[in-house]
Amino acid sequence: MSKEQDTEGGKRPHDTELYVDVPRTRLPIVYHPIYNITFMGMEKLHPFDAGKWGKVVRFLKEEQFVTDENMVPALEASEEDLKVAHTKSYLSSLKWSAIVAGITEIPPLMFLPNCLVQRRVLRPLRTQTGGTIMAGKLAIERGWAINIGGGFHHCSGDEGGGFCAYADITLAIKFLFERVEGVATATIIDLDAHQGNGHERDFLGDRRVFIMDVYNCHIYPRDRIAKRAIRRNVELDWGTQDAEYLRKVELHTEGVLNEMRPDIVVYNAGTDVLDGDPLGGLAISPQGIIVRDEIVFRAVRGRGIPILMVTSGGYQKMTARIIADSILNLHHKGLIGPEEGEGSSPKPIGSESSVSCVSGCVASGGSCNCT
């Protein structure tokens, strides 16, 4: 599976601890308690729930789907790991607390010693970034993987923003291109409410990476340069609701996968599309998000394409519960689970996975049975 030869330019990939062998007894679900940011209450100055990742895992444990023993513990991305996508000057800039305060949108951080900012803010984000890179390798090996964190889609190789300090999506894809035999193309399906301008800038002009982005076009970041990298651009209006949203997600997901069969799909599953989200501006129900994730997994897994999911944005307290419920739904539908690690295939796409069936699921308020 590993690439033995030198990469382009004659330089071999650096040594990394992130591409470790994981026992089959562990699910390809990556998490570490360090993900959660707690720092004298300052994390509450941003609408982002900086402890949502731990809540997701707690809900999954309560349903007896995961334990500490069957998840994969995330490792922190090292400086050398980060340099695969980031410039030295950008990484050096993070040694200034004022820069980190601007990226995370938490102004008081600028007054704190950078050693504290590194330990209490950036280390959790580096660990989530390491988790995404690890999950990329796991997705190729197992057919699917989920990083409970990550999805920092506003960060590019030379600029951070929007609470995104490290370009984990770009890094995961570049690691795969460098290190894994047979991985030469990738598709990013970005369903966060915001435009994913970070990975778009990183892969601008790179035909190996197909980007589909479904987002509220009236909100941050409105990045016109990055927009040129989007090959399937789906702009949504204020207050878009379930029926229209799910129809577009299914139509364009199917269209993208029919247009190009990638070696891996990176799915940015932001929950800031939820109705009432203070930053997303859309009106999707909790059940709509669960059905959305099922649409993506069913389309990708049904074609035998590996998928890596990251959880990205979501600015309400209930988003952790929705993420957990969605993961449990994927398990109940046979789209993820321990059996996948043993080489069995997910349930195939059937004719009932149509827009009308999906819309009926949401209208009924029950779980979707479009198998």
C-alpha positions as CSV (number, residue, x, y, z in Angstrom):
1,M,0.0,0.0,0.0
2,S,2.8,2.4,0.8
3,K,4.7,4.3,-1.9
4,E,8.3,3.2,-1.8
5,Q,9.6,5.4,-4.6
6,D,10.5,9.1,-4.2
7,T,7.8,11.7,-4.6
8,E,7.9,14.3,-7.4
9,G,11.0,16.3,-7.2
10,G,13.1,13.4,-5.9
11,K,12.4,14.0,-2.2
12,R,11.0,11.1,-0.1
13,P,8.2,11.8,2.3
14,H,9.3,12.7,5.8
15,D,9.0,10.3,8.7
16,T,5.7,10.6,10.5
17,E,4.0,9.0,13.4
18,L,0.5,9.6,12.0
19,Y,0.5,6.7,9.5
20,V,0.5,4.0,12.2
21,D,-0.9,0.5,11.8
22,V,-4.3,0.2,13.6
23,P,-5.6,-3.2,14.8
24,R,-8.8,-4.4,13.2
25,T,-10.3,-4.5,16.7
26,R,-10.6,-0.7,16.6
27,L,-13.2,1.1,14.5
28,P,-11.9,3.7,12.1
29,I,-13.2,6.5,14.3
30,V,-10.5,8.9,15.4
31,Y,-10.7,11.0,18.6
32,H,-8.8,12.3,21.6
33,P,-10.0,14.2,24.6
34,I,-7.4,16.8,23.8
35,Y,-9.7,17.9,21.0
36,N,-11.8,19.9,23.5
37,I,-10.7,23.4,24.2
38,T,-11.2,24.8,27.7
39,F,-9.2,27.9,28.7
40,M,-10.5,30.0,31.6
41,G,-13.8,30.3,29.8
42,M,-12.3,32.3,26.9
43,E,-13.5,29.6,24.5
44,K,-17.1,30.8,25.3
45,L,-16.3,34.1,23.6
46,H,-16.7,32.4,20.2
47,P,-20.1,30.9,19.2
48,F,-18.4,27.6,18.4
49,D,-19.0,24.9,21.0
50,A,-15.3,24.1,21.8
51,G,-16.3,21.0,23.7
52,K,-18.8,19.5,21.2
53,W,-16.4,16.7,20.2
54,G,-16.3,15.2,23.6
55,K,-20.1,15.4,23.8
56,V,-20.4,13.5,20.5
57,V,-18.2,10.7,21.9
58,R,-20.2,10.6,25.2
59,F,-23.5,10.2,23.3
60,L,-21.9,7.4,21.2
61,K,-20.7,5.7,24.3
62,E,-24.1,5.9,25.9
63,E,-25.5,4.0,22.9
64,Q,-22.7,1.4,23.3
65,F,-21.4,2.0,19.8
66,V,-17.9,3.1,20.8
67,T,-15.6,2.7,23.8
68,D,-12.2,4.0,24.6
69,E,-10.8,0.7,23.5
70,N,-12.4,0.5,20.1
71,M,-11.7,4.0,18.9
72,V,-8.4,5.2,17.4
73,P,-6.6,7.7,19.6
74,A,-5.6,10.8,17.5
75,L,-2.0,11.9,17.5
76,E,-0.8,15.5,17.3
77,A,0.5,16.6,13.9
78,S,4.1,17.6,14.1
79,E,5.8,20.6,12.6
80,E,7.1,18.4,9.8
81,D,3.6,17.0,9.2
82,L,2.2,20.5,8.9
83,K,4.8,21.6,6.4
84,V,3.3,19.1,3.9
85,A,0.7,21.8,3.3
86,H,1.7,24.9,5.2
87,T,4.4,27.5,4.5
88,K,7.1,28.0,7.1
89,S,6.2,31.7,7.4
90,Y,2.6,30.8,8.2
91,L,3.5,28.3,10.9
92,S,6.0,30.9,12.3
93,S,3.2,33.5,12.4
94,L,1.2,31.2,14.9
95,K,3.9,32.0,17.5
96,W,2.3,35.4,17.8
97,S,-0.8,35.3,20.0
98,A,-2.3,38.3,18.2
99,I,-2.3,36.2,15.0
100,V,-4.0,33.3,16.7
101,A,-6.6,35.6,18.3
102,G,-7.5,36.8,14.8
103,I,-7.8,33.3,13.3
104,T,-9.8,31.9,16.2
105,E,-11.9,35.1,16.5
106,I,-11.2,35.2,20.3
107,P,-9.6,38.7,20.8
108,P,-8.4,38.3,24.4
109,L,-6.0,35.6,23.3
110,M,-3.7,38.4,22.0
111,F,-2.9,39.4,25.6
112,L,-1.8,35.9,26.7
113,P,1.7,34.3,26.5
114,N,2.0,32.3,23.3
115,C,3.2,29.2,25.3
116,L,-0.3,29.1,26.8
117,V,-2.0,29.7,23.5
118,Q,0.0,26.9,22.0
119,R,-0.8,24.5,24.7
120,R,-4.5,25.3,25.3
121,V,-5.7,26.3,21.9
122,L,-3.4,25.3,19.1
123,R,-2.4,21.9,20.5
124,P,-6.0,20.7,20.4
125,L,-6.3,21.9,16.8
126,R,-3.1,20.2,15.8
127,T,-4.4,17.0,17.4
128,Q,-7.6,17.2,15.4
129,T,-5.5,17.8,12.3
130,G,-3.5,14.7,13.1
131,G,-6.7,12.9,13.5
132,T,-7.9,13.9,10.0
133,I,-4.6,12.7,8.4
134,M,-4.8,9.4,10.3
135,A,-8.4,9.0,9.2
136,G,-7.5,9.4,5.6
137,K,-5.2,6.4,5.7
138,L,-7.9,4.4,7.7
139,A,-10.5,5.2,5.0
140,I,-8.4,3.7,2.3
141,E,-7.8,0.6,4.4
142,R,-11.3,0.1,5.8
143,G,-13.5,1.8,3.2
144,W,-14.7,4.5,5.6
145,A,-13.3,6.6,8.5
146,I,-14.7,9.4,10.7
147,N,-12.6,12.0,12.6
148,I,-14.9,13.2,15.3
149,G,-13.2,16.6,14.9
150,G,-11.5,18.4,12.1
151,G,-12.9,20.0,9.0
152,F,-11.0,23.3,9.2
153,H,-12.0,24.3,5.7
154,H,-11.2,28.0,6.0
155,C,-7.5,27.5,6.5
156,S,-5.2,27.3,3.5
157,G,-1.4,26.6,3.3
158,D,-0.6,30.2,4.0
159,E,-3.5,31.7,5.8
160,G,-5.9,30.8,8.6
161,G,-9.3,32.2,9.6
162,G,-12.8,31.4,10.8
163,F,-11.6,29.3,13.8
164,C,-9.4,27.3,11.4
165,A,-5.7,27.3,12.1
166,Y,-4.6,24.2,10.2
167,A,-5.5,23.0,6.8
168,D,-6.4,19.4,7.8
169,I,-8.4,18.5,4.7
170,T,-5.5,19.6,2.4
171,L,-3.1,17.8,4.6
172,A,-5.0,14.5,4.6
173,I,-5.2,14.5,0.8
174,K,-1.6,15.5,0.2
175,F,-0.5,12.8,2.6
176,L,-2.5,10.2,0.6
177,F,-1.1,11.4,-2.7
178,E,2.5,11.2,-1.3
179,R,2.3,8.0,0.6
180,V,-0.4,5.6,-0.5
181,E,-0.1,3.6,-3.7
182,G,-3.2,3.9,-6.0
183,V,-4.4,7.2,-4.5
184,A,-4.1,9.8,-7.3
185,T,-7.5,11.6,-7.2
186,A,-9.8,12.9,-4.5
187,T,-13.2,14.5,-4.3
188,I,-14.1,17.0,-1.6
189,I,-17.9,17.2,-0.8
190,D,-18.2,20.2,1.4
191,L,-21.6,20.6,3.0
192,D,-20.8,23.0,5.8
193,A,-23.0,26.2,5.5
194,H,-19.9,28.3,4.7
195,Q,-17.8,28.2,1.5
196,G,-14.7,26.0,2.0
197,N,-12.2,28.6,0.8
198,G,-9.2,27.1,2.5
199,H,-9.0,23.8,0.6
200,E,-10.2,25.6,-2.5
201,R,-7.3,27.9,-2.5
202,D,-4.9,25.0,-1.9
203,F,-6.2,23.0,-4.8
204,L,-6.9,25.8,-7.2
205,G,-5.8,24.5,-10.6
206,D,-5.1,21.0,-9.4
207,R,-7.2,18.7,-11.6
208,R,-6.6,15.7,-9.3
209,V,-9.0,17.2,-6.8
210,F,-12.7,17.7,-7.6
211,I,-14.5,20.1,-5.2
212,M,-18.2,20.2,-4.7
213,D,-19.3,23.0,-2.4
214,V,-22.9,23.6,-1.2
215,Y,-23.1,26.7,0.9
216,N,-25.0,29.9,1.8
217,C,-23.6,32.4,-0.7
218,H,-24.5,35.4,1.4
219,I,-22.2,34.7,4.4
220,Y,-18.5,34.5,5.2
221,P,-16.1,34.1,3.5
222,R,-17.4,35.0,0.0
223,D,-14.0,34.3,-1.5
224,R,-14.1,34.9,-5.2
225,I,-10.6,33.6,-5.9
226,A,-11.2,30.4,-4.1
227,K,-14.5,30.0,-5.8
228,R,-12.7,29.3,-9.1
229,A,-11.5,26.0,-7.7
230,I,-15.1,24.7,-7.2
231,R,-16.1,22.4,-10.0
232,R,-19.6,21.8,-8.7
233,N,-20.8,25.1,-7.2
234,V,-24.2,25.0,-5.4
235,E,-25.2,28.3,-3.9
236,L,-28.0,28.4,-1.4
237,D,-30.2,31.3,-0.3
238,W,-31.1,32.5,3.2
239,G,-33.4,30.1,5.0
240,T,-33.1,27.1,2.6
241,Q,-35.2,24.2,4.1
242,D,-35.0,20.5,4.0
243,A,-36.8,19.6,0.8
244,E,-34.8,21.9,-1.5
245,Y,-31.6,21.2,0.3
246,L,-31.8,17.4,0.3
247,R,-32.9,17.4,-3.3
248,K,-29.8,19.4,-4.3
249,V,-27.4,17.4,-2.1
250,E,-28.6,14.1,-3.7
251,L,-28.7,15.4,-7.2
252,H,-25.2,16.9,-7.1
253,T,-23.6,14.2,-5.1
254,E,-24.7,11.6,-7.6
255,G,-23.7,13.9,-10.4
256,V,-20.2,14.5,-9.1
257,L,-19.6,10.8,-8.5
258,N,-20.9,10.0,-12.0
259,E,-18.7,12.6,-13.5
260,M,-15.5,11.4,-11.9
261,R,-14.8,8.3,-9.8
262,P,-12.2,9.4,-7.2
263,D,-9.8,7.3,-5.2
264,I,-11.2,8.9,-2.0
265,V,-14.0,11.2,-1.0
266,V,-13.4,13.7,1.8
267,Y,-16.8,14.7,3.3
268,N,-16.9,17.9,5.3
269,A,-20.1,17.4,7.3
270,G,-20.7,20.7,9.0
271,T,-23.9,21.0,11.1
272,D,-24.1,24.8,10.9
273,V,-26.8,24.3,8.3
274,L,-29.1,23.6,11.3
275,D,-32.1,25.8,11.6
276,G,-31.3,28.6,14.1
277,D,-27.6,28.4,13.7
278,P,-26.3,32.0,14.4
279,L,-23.8,31.9,11.6
280,G,-25.1,29.5,8.9
281,G,-28.3,31.3,7.9
282,L,-30.0,28.1,6.7
283,A,-33.0,26.2,8.1
284,I,-32.3,22.5,8.0
285,S,-33.9,20.2,10.6
286,P,-32.0,17.7,12.7
287,Q,-33.5,14.9,10.8
288,G,-32.6,16.7,7.6
289,I,-28.9,16.6,8.6
290,I,-29.1,12.9,9.4
291,V,-30.7,12.1,6.0
292,R,-28.1,14.3,4.3
293,D,-25.2,12.3,5.8
294,E,-26.9,9.1,4.8
295,I,-27.4,10.3,1.2
296,V,-23.6,11.0,0.9
297,F,-22.5,7.8,2.5
298,R,-24.9,5.7,0.5
299,A,-23.8,7.3,-2.8
300,V,-20.1,7.0,-2.0
301,R,-20.1,3.6,-0.2
302,G,-22.5,2.1,-2.7
303,R,-19.9,2.8,-5.4
304,G,-17.1,1.2,-3.4
305,I,-15.3,4.5,-2.9
306,P,-13.5,5.1,0.4
307,I,-14.9,8.0,2.4
308,L,-13.4,10.2,5.2
309,M,-15.8,12.3,7.2
310,V,-14.9,15.3,9.3
311,T,-17.4,17.2,11.5
312,S,-16.5,20.9,10.8
313,G,-18.8,23.8,11.9
314,G,-21.9,23.8,14.0
315,Y,-22.7,26.6,16.5
316,Q,-25.5,25.3,18.6
317,K,-25.4,23.1,21.7
318,M,-27.6,20.5,20.1
319,T,-25.2,19.8,17.2
320,A,-23.2,17.2,19.2
321,R,-26.4,15.2,19.7
322,I,-27.2,15.4,15.9
323,I,-23.7,14.3,14.9
324,A,-23.9,11.3,17.2
325,D,-27.4,10.4,16.0
326,S,-26.2,10.7,12.4
327,I,-23.3,8.4,13.0
328,L,-25.6,5.9,14.8
329,N,-28.0,6.1,11.8
330,L,-25.1,5.3,9.4
331,H,-24.3,2.3,11.6
332,H,-27.9,1.1,11.7
333,K,-28.2,1.3,7.9
334,G,-25.1,-0.8,7.5
335,L,-23.1,2.0,5.9
336,I,-20.4,1.9,8.7
337,G,-19.6,-0.5,11.5
338,P,-17.2,-3.2,12.7
339,E,-18.2,-5.5,9.9
340,E,-16.8,-3.1,7.3
341,G,-13.4,-3.7,8.8
342,E,-13.7,-7.4,7.9
343,G,-14.1,-6.7,4.2
344,S,-17.9,-6.9,3.8
345,S,-19.7,-4.5,1.5
346,P,-22.3,-1.9,2.5
347,K,-25.9,-2.2,1.4
348,P,-26.1,-1.3,-2.3
349,I,-27.9,1.7,-3.6
350,G,-31.5,0.8,-4.4
351,S,-34.1,2.6,-6.5
352,E,-35.8,3.8,-3.3
353,S,-32.9,6.2,-2.6
354,S,-34.7,8.7,-4.7
355,V,-35.4,12.3,-3.9
356,S,-39.1,11.5,-3.2
357,C,-38.1,8.8,-0.7
358,V,-35.7,11.1,1.1
359,S,-38.2,13.9,1.2
360,G,-40.8,11.5,2.6
361,C,-38.3,10.5,5.4
362,V,-38.0,14.1,6.4
363,A,-41.7,14.9,6.2
364,S,-42.5,11.9,8.3
365,G,-40.0,12.9,11.0
366,G,-38.9,9.3,11.3
367,S,-35.7,7.5,10.4
368,C,-35.1,7.0,6.7
369,N,-35.7,3.5,5.2
370,C,-34.5,4.3,1.7
371,T,-32.3,1.2,1.2
